[in-house]
């Protein structure tokens, strides 16, 4: 590679090399300060931008930029993609959508061992991902993956829902932040409810008034509780009765009582927090008598 001076209007954008979604020119100024006069854009022999599209947009916004220094070299598409991924990952990191686009573009050029050897990609390139890659990297998932409001595992599960049901769930995850485990619980329970009740996600959300919780305090818990109660009505009723019965006992603060999961056994566990072993002896003695 050699350093050359180029006018911005000489540089070309080729979609084949792009990994910036969305472009973030605002990052250019800070990095320019850190790297001083080091070239921030890499191009090939055709003047196509290999890496540094964010800086291209940054310089373009600086109307007085004129000529800029660039690094120019002779790259294959595979070399260009690896270079772009590694430079972008080093300076900024990549969002989930960008990682999927990289996998999509490099997939026919390199195998899994080479991809893992030449990058720090933290995505499991398993059969499910590769089978659903075209779909999950499409426009329907783009914004929510860019904002990383769903995990990759959740996105792959969402691919199995009908389009309208998927839209409701995507809108839910866009409106309220859920942890990884919460997302999976919502998807699993929703899938079971839709199959059991033969209804749409929109009808289910309307029935449970899910939209009313979007701006509530701790909306995650409220939404999960409502879906859980609808998925397990008998268990939820027993759980409510259990809590009332325990409250009626007026237990001291150091005593906790729990039931067997889903009341599958008529068994209760009693936990007593004691500071003095002498108290334990007294309790054991009372139990024996």
C-alpha positions as CSV (number, residue, x, y, z in Angstrom):
1,X,0.0,0.0,0.0
2,X,1.1,3.5,-0.7
3,X,0.0,6.9,0.5
4,X,-1.6,9.1,-2.2
5,X,-3.5,12.3,-2.4
6,X,-7.0,12.1,-3.8
7,X,-9.9,14.5,-4.2
8,X,-13.1,13.3,-2.6
9,X,-14.9,13.3,-6.0
10,X,-12.3,10.7,-7.2
11,X,-13.4,8.2,-4.6
12,X,-16.1,5.7,-5.3
13,X,-18.4,3.7,-3.1
14,X,-18.8,0.0,-3.9
15,X,-21.6,-1.8,-1.9
16,X,-19.5,-5.0,-2.0
17,X,-17.0,-3.5,0.5
18,X,-19.4,-1.7,2.8
19,X,-19.8,-2.7,6.5
20,X,-20.9,0.5,8.0
21,X,-24.7,0.5,8.8
22,X,-25.4,3.3,9.4
23,X,-22.3,5.4,8.4
24,X,-21.2,7.4,11.4
25,X,-19.2,10.5,10.2
26,X,-19.4,12.0,13.6
27,X,-16.8,9.5,14.7
28,X,-14.3,10.8,12.2
29,X,-13.3,14.0,14.0
30,X,-12.2,12.3,17.3
31,X,-10.3,9.6,15.5
32,X,-8.6,12.1,13.2
33,X,-7.3,13.8,16.4
34,X,-5.9,10.6,17.7
35,X,-4.2,9.5,14.5
36,X,-3.1,13.0,13.4
37,X,-2.2,13.0,9.7
38,X,-2.4,9.2,9.2
39,X,-4.6,8.3,6.2
40,X,-8.1,7.3,7.4
41,X,-9.4,5.9,4.1
42,X,-8.2,2.8,2.2
43,X,-8.9,2.4,-1.5
44,X,-8.2,-0.1,-4.2
45,X,-6.7,0.5,-7.7
46,X,-10.2,1.5,-9.0
47,X,-10.4,4.3,-6.3
48,X,-13.2,2.3,-4.6
49,X,-13.3,2.7,-0.8
50,X,-12.2,-0.5,0.9
51,X,-12.3,0.9,4.5
52,X,-13.2,4.2,6.0
53,X,-16.6,5.1,4.6
54,X,-17.4,6.9,7.8
55,X,-14.3,9.1,7.3
56,X,-15.3,9.7,3.7
57,X,-18.7,11.1,4.9
58,X,-16.9,13.1,7.6
59,X,-14.5,14.7,5.1
60,X,-17.4,15.3,2.7
61,X,-19.2,17.3,5.4
62,X,-16.0,19.4,5.8
63,X,-16.5,21.3,2.5
64,X,-13.0,22.8,2.6
65,X,-11.4,19.3,2.7
66,X,-10.1,19.4,-0.8
67,X,-7.4,16.7,-1.3
68,X,-6.9,14.1,1.4
69,X,-4.3,11.4,2.0
70,X,-5.5,7.8,1.4
71,X,-3.9,4.4,1.4
72,X,-4.1,2.7,-2.0
73,X,-3.4,-0.9,-2.7
74,X,-4.3,-3.9,-4.8
75,X,-6.9,-6.0,-3.0
76,X,-9.1,-8.9,-3.8
77,X,-12.7,-8.7,-2.5
78,X,-11.9,-11.2,0.2
79,X,-8.8,-9.3,1.4
80,X,-10.8,-6.0,1.3
81,X,-13.5,-7.5,3.5
82,X,-11.1,-8.9,6.0
83,X,-9.2,-5.6,6.1
84,X,-12.4,-3.5,6.5
85,X,-13.8,-5.8,9.2
86,X,-10.6,-5.7,11.3
87,X,-10.0,-2.0,11.0
88,X,-13.6,-1.1,11.8
89,X,-13.7,-3.6,14.7
90,X,-10.4,-2.2,16.1
91,X,-11.5,1.5,16.1
92,X,-15.2,1.4,16.6
93,X,-16.5,-2.2,17.0
94,X,-19.4,-3.5,14.9
95,X,-23.0,-3.8,15.7
96,X,-24.9,-7.1,15.2
97,X,-26.3,-6.1,11.8
98,X,-22.8,-5.2,10.5
99,X,-21.4,-8.5,11.7
100,X,-24.2,-10.4,9.8
101,X,-23.6,-8.4,6.7
102,X,-19.9,-9.3,6.9
103,X,-20.7,-13.0,7.3
104,X,-23.1,-12.7,4.3
105,X,-20.5,-11.0,2.1
106,X,-17.5,-13.2,3.1
107,X,-19.4,-16.5,3.2
108,X,-18.8,-17.5,-0.4
109,X,-15.2,-16.4,-0.3
110,X,-13.9,-18.0,2.9
111,X,-14.7,-20.9,5.2
112,X,-15.4,-20.8,8.9
113,X,-11.8,-21.7,10.0
114,X,-10.3,-18.9,7.9
115,X,-12.9,-16.4,9.1
116,X,-12.2,-17.2,12.7
117,X,-8.5,-17.2,12.1
118,X,-8.4,-13.8,10.5
119,X,-11.0,-11.9,12.6
120,X,-12.3,-11.7,16.1
121,X,-15.9,-12.5,14.9
122,X,-17.9,-13.5,18.0
123,X,-20.8,-15.1,16.1
124,X,-21.4,-18.9,16.0
125,X,-21.5,-19.8,12.3
126,X,-23.8,-22.8,12.9
127,X,-26.2,-24.3,10.4
128,X,-29.3,-22.5,11.8
129,X,-27.6,-19.1,11.2
130,X,-26.4,-19.9,7.7
131,X,-29.8,-21.2,6.8
132,X,-31.5,-18.0,8.0
133,X,-28.8,-15.6,7.2
134,X,-30.4,-14.1,4.0
135,X,-33.6,-13.5,6.0
136,X,-32.2,-12.2,9.3
137,X,-29.8,-9.8,7.4
138,X,-32.6,-8.3,5.4
139,X,-34.4,-5.0,5.8
140,X,-37.0,-6.3,8.3
141,X,-34.4,-6.9,11.0
142,X,-32.0,-4.1,10.0
143,X,-32.9,-1.3,12.4
144,X,-33.5,-3.4,15.5
145,X,-30.2,-5.3,14.9
146,X,-28.3,-2.0,14.4
147,X,-29.7,-0.8,17.7
148,X,-29.0,-4.2,19.2
149,X,-32.4,-4.5,20.8
150,X,-32.6,-8.2,20.1
151,X,-29.9,-10.8,20.4
152,X,-28.9,-13.0,17.5
153,X,-30.6,-16.0,19.1
154,X,-33.9,-14.1,19.5
155,X,-33.6,-12.9,15.9
156,X,-33.3,-16.4,14.6
157,X,-36.3,-17.5,16.7
158,X,-38.3,-14.6,15.2
159,X,-37.6,-15.9,11.7
160,X,-40.0,-18.8,12.5
161,X,-43.0,-16.5,13.3
162,X,-45.5,-15.4,10.7
163,X,-44.7,-12.0,9.3
164,X,-47.5,-10.1,11.1
165,X,-46.7,-11.8,14.4
166,X,-43.0,-11.1,14.0
167,X,-43.8,-7.4,13.4
168,X,-45.7,-7.2,16.7
169,X,-42.8,-8.8,18.5
170,X,-40.2,-6.5,16.8
171,X,-42.3,-3.5,17.8
172,X,-42.3,-4.7,21.4
173,X,-38.5,-5.2,21.5
174,X,-38.0,-1.8,19.9
175,X,-40.2,-0.1,22.5
176,X,-39.0,-1.9,25.6
177,X,-35.5,-3.1,26.4
178,X,-35.5,-6.8,27.5
179,X,-32.5,-8.9,28.6
180,X,-31.5,-11.9,26.6
181,X,-33.3,-14.4,28.9
182,X,-36.4,-12.2,29.0
183,X,-36.5,-12.0,25.2
184,X,-36.3,-15.8,24.9
185,X,-39.1,-16.3,27.5
186,X,-41.4,-13.9,25.7
187,X,-40.8,-15.6,22.3
188,X,-41.3,-19.1,23.8
189,X,-44.5,-18.3,25.6
190,X,-45.9,-16.2,22.7
191,X,-45.3,-19.1,20.3
192,X,-47.0,-21.5,22.6
193,X,-50.0,-19.2,23.2
194,X,-50.4,-18.5,19.4
195,X,-50.4,-22.3,18.8
196,X,-52.8,-23.1,21.6
197,X,-55.3,-20.3,21.1
198,X,-55.0,-20.1,17.3
199,X,-54.8,-16.3,17.4
200,X,-52.4,-13.7,16.2
201,X,-49.8,-11.8,18.2
202,X,-51.7,-8.6,17.6
203,X,-54.9,-10.1,19.1
204,X,-52.9,-11.5,22.1
205,X,-51.2,-8.1,22.8
206,X,-54.6,-6.3,22.5
207,X,-56.2,-8.8,24.9
208,X,-53.4,-8.5,27.4
209,X,-53.2,-4.7,26.9
210,X,-49.4,-5.0,26.4
211,X,-49.1,-1.5,24.8
212,X,-50.3,0.1,28.0
213,X,-47.1,-1.1,29.8
214,X,-44.6,0.4,27.4
215,X,-44.2,3.6,29.5
216,X,-44.9,2.0,32.9
217,X,-42.3,1.7,35.6
218,X,-40.4,-1.6,35.1
219,X,-42.4,-2.5,32.0
220,X,-40.4,-5.6,31.5
221,X,-41.7,-7.3,34.6
222,X,-45.3,-6.2,34.0
223,X,-45.3,-7.5,30.4
224,X,-43.6,-10.8,31.3
225,X,-46.1,-11.3,34.2
226,X,-49.1,-10.7,31.9
227,X,-47.9,-13.1,29.2
228,X,-46.9,-15.7,31.8
229,X,-50.4,-15.5,33.5
230,X,-52.0,-16.0,30.1
231,X,-49.7,-18.9,29.2
232,X,-50.2,-20.6,32.5
233,X,-53.6,-19.6,33.9
234,X,-54.0,-22.5,36.3
235,X,-50.5,-22.2,37.7
236,X,-50.9,-18.4,38.0
237,X,-54.1,-18.8,40.0
238,X,-52.4,-21.3,42.4
239,X,-49.4,-19.0,42.7
240,X,-51.7,-16.1,43.8
241,X,-53.5,-18.4,46.3
242,X,-50.1,-19.5,47.6
243,X,-48.9,-15.9,48.2
244,X,-52.1,-15.0,50.0
245,X,-51.7,-18.1,52.2
246,X,-48.1,-17.3,53.1
247,X,-48.9,-13.7,53.8
248,X,-51.7,-14.8,56.2
249,X,-49.0,-16.7,58.2
250,X,-47.3,-13.4,59.1
251,X,-43.9,-15.1,59.1
252,X,-40.9,-13.3,60.7
253,X,-38.4,-11.8,58.3
254,X,-35.8,-14.5,58.7
255,X,-38.2,-17.3,57.6
256,X,-38.9,-18.0,53.9
257,X,-41.1,-20.7,52.5
258,X,-41.1,-21.9,48.9
259,X,-43.0,-24.5,47.0
260,X,-41.9,-27.1,44.4
261,X,-41.7,-25.7,40.8
262,X,-45.2,-25.5,39.2
263,X,-46.6,-27.2,42.4
264,X,-45.6,-30.6,40.9
265,X,-45.2,-32.0,44.4
266,X,-47.0,-31.3,47.6
267,X,-43.8,-30.2,49.2
268,X,-42.6,-27.0,50.8
269,X,-39.1,-25.8,51.6
270,X,-38.5,-23.7,54.7
271,X,-35.5,-21.5,55.0
272,X,-34.6,-20.0,58.3
273,X,-31.7,-17.5,58.6
274,X,-30.0,-17.8,62.0
275,X,-27.0,-15.9,63.4
276,X,-26.5,-18.2,66.5
277,X,-26.0,-22.0,66.3
278,X,-27.7,-22.1,69.7
279,X,-31.0,-21.0,68.1
280,X,-30.7,-23.9,65.7
281,X,-30.4,-26.4,68.5
282,X,-33.5,-25.0,70.0
283,X,-35.5,-25.2,66.8
284,X,-34.3,-28.8,66.1
285,X,-35.4,-29.7,69.6
286,X,-38.8,-28.3,69.1
287,X,-39.2,-30.1,65.8
288,X,-38.3,-33.4,67.4
289,X,-41.0,-33.0,70.0
